Amino acid sequence: MLNDAETTIYAPRSNPDAPEDERVCVSMRTQGLKLQLYFADLSAEGPVLELQLLPNEDELEPKVLRRLIPSAPLYAQYARAAVRFDRDDVRGAIQALRQVGRPGRGLSDEFYRVVAHNYDALVAESEPHPVKALGLMHNVSLSAASRWLKEARRRGLILEKKEATDAR
């Protein structure tokens, strides 16, 4: 899957092997592809300016693309954490990416933590329909994704908007 050894951060003019670009690029290898996300600067706080999918040795297969695209917000969260050198967020994003698409029988606390992490990543990336996107990410129905979120909230893993602003 994805690990830190397969991730490279390119700052403008910092490396002669880096893509010639004025933007910050986070390049990672996952699922037989090279995924590159571009940000305006080293804060990586703004929107993802561009996302590139490049084949390694193999062709870009539709089945790989179908799995990868719904997880784009998690890859963006991972890239932002990598740029900030935030090890906890990097580990959380990697763990969430590994859980995507796994079967849901006997759902554990860890599973609901991953669901909460995925949901938070979607909301942080301003996804207008995070429940629908979560369902697509895990290849489940809207009602299943909604049930997972309800249970994650019940377990206290997702704060309601009011609680989140009060906690700040």
N, C-alpha and C positions, 0 to 999 in steps of 0.2 A: 504494500500500500504506500504510505507516505511516511517519511521520517526526516529529521533535520539534516541528515547527511545528503539528502537529495534536493536540498533547497539552497539557492544562491540569491543573494540580494545585491543588485547592481545600483549604485548611486551614479548620477551623471559624472562622467569624466573620471571615475575612480579606478577603472580597470580597462586596460586596452582590449581585453577579450569580451567586455560587456557590449550589449547592443548599443549602437550609436544613437542615443536618445537623451533628451534633457529630462526625461521623467525617471522616477525610481521604478525599477523592475524587480519583482520577486518571481524567480523561476523555480519550478518544482517539477519533479517527475512523479507521475501517478498513473496507474492503470495502463501502462504502456505508452503514455503520452507525455509530452513536455507542456506544462501549463504555465503561462506567463501572465501575471497581473501587473498593470502599470498604474502608478499613483503620481500625483503632481509633485510631491516632495517627500522628504524623509519622515515627516510626521505620519504619513499614510492615513490621515484623518479624513480627508476628502473622499469623494466618490472614486470608485475604480474607473479609471479613464479608458482602459482597454483590457480585454482578456483575449489571449491568443492560445489556441490549441494546436500543437505541432506534433506530428507523428515521430516516434523514435525510429524503430526499424520497420514497424508494421504500418499498415494503412489505418486511417481514421475509420474505425468500424462503427456503424450506427448503434450497436448494442452498448458499446463503451460510452459513446456520446450520450445516449439516453440515461445512463447511470450517472454520468459526470455533471451534466448541466443542472439538474435539480439541486445538486450539492454546491453550486457556485457560491452561495453566501457563506458556507463553511470554509471554502477555500479562501475567500476574501478575508474572513476573520483570521484564519491561520496566517495569511500573508501579512496582515496588519500587525499581528502579535509578533511575527518573525522580525519585522522591521523595527519594532519597539524593543526587541529582545526580551519579551515578556514570556518567560518559560512556562508559567502556569497556564496562560492562555494558549500557548502553542500546544502543550500537552492536552488540554481540554479539547481543542479543535481536532487534533489527531485522533483522540479517542472517539469523538463524535463522528468523524469521517469513517472510522473503522466499523461503527455500529450501523451505518446507513444500509438499509436493505436486509438486515438480519431478520430472521423470523421472530415473531412476537409472542410465542407461547411461554408461560411462566415468567411474566415480565418482572424483572427485579428492580430494586431501588436504583441500581446503576443504569438500567435501561431508561428509567424516568429522568435521571440526571442528564443523560444524553439527549433525550427529547427536549428537556428544558434548555439545554445548551443550544441545540439546533434552533429552537424557537427564538431564543434570545439573539442568535446570530441573524436570523431572518428579520427580526424587528430592527436590529441595529443597522442593517443594510437597507432599511426603509422599504421592505417588501410590503406592498399594499394589501396582500392577502396571505398572511403568514401561515394560517391553518391549511389552506389549500396547497401552499408551497411545501409545507411539512409533509402532507400526504403524498405529493409527487416525489419528494426526496426519498421517502421510504416505500414508495410504490404501494400505498394503501388508500382506502377510500377516505373521503372528507370526514365521514362520521367516525372512523377509526382514529384518525389524527385528532379529532376533537375530543374523543374519549381519553386519549393519551394525555392531552393537555389538561383536561379536567382532573385527571388523577395526579399529574405532576403538580398542579396547583394545590390539590388537597394535601399532598405531601409537603407542601411549603417550598417547592423547588422553583416555582415561578411566582414572582411578586406581581401583584396587580399594579397598574400604572400609578395609582394614588400612593400605594405603599412604597413603590420604588422612588417616587419623588420625595416622600417623607423621610426615607432612609438617607437621602443625600443631605 
